[in-house]
Amino acid sequence: MRLGRIVDAEFDQESHSIVTYIVQPGRLTRPIARKSLRINRNQVVSFTAERMIVDDLVTRVPVEPRSRGLAKDAPSPISARSL
């Protein structure tokens, strides 16, 4: 997926190396990221004149199925008549 276009970069003053790439969101990523994206240099997998491939750092987390009943920690419902 194309994230967008590199429009700026932040540099480390001591080493003069790029720390963060600033990316203007592309057409597909605008609904998700309305502001510019910040890509850390540690996320860059490969870089050529035409494209930069990044690791998105997204991981899958297993989700337990929901039960239809109340959660164990949820308070019990009460009616106004029982007060």
C-alpha positions, 0 to 999 in steps of 0.5 A, a space after each residue: 500500500 502506498 502511504 504517500 509522498 515524502 515531503 520533509 525530514 527531521 535531522 539529528 544535529 550531531 550526526 547529521 543523519 535523518 531521524 524521521 521522514 515526514 510523509 504527506 498521506 496519499 489518496 488511500 491513507 487520507 481517511 486514516 491519517 489526515 495529518 502528515 505521517 511520521 516514519 522513524 528511520 528504524 522502520 525503513 526496510 529499504 530505500 531507492 530513488 522511487 520508493 521507500 519500504 517501511 515496517 508498519 510495526 502492526 502486530 496481531 493480538 488474539 481477541 477472545 470471543 464475546 459472550 452475550 451475557 454480562 461481563 463478570 465485572 459488570 454491575 448488576 442492573 436494578 430497576 427503579 421500583 426496587 429502590 
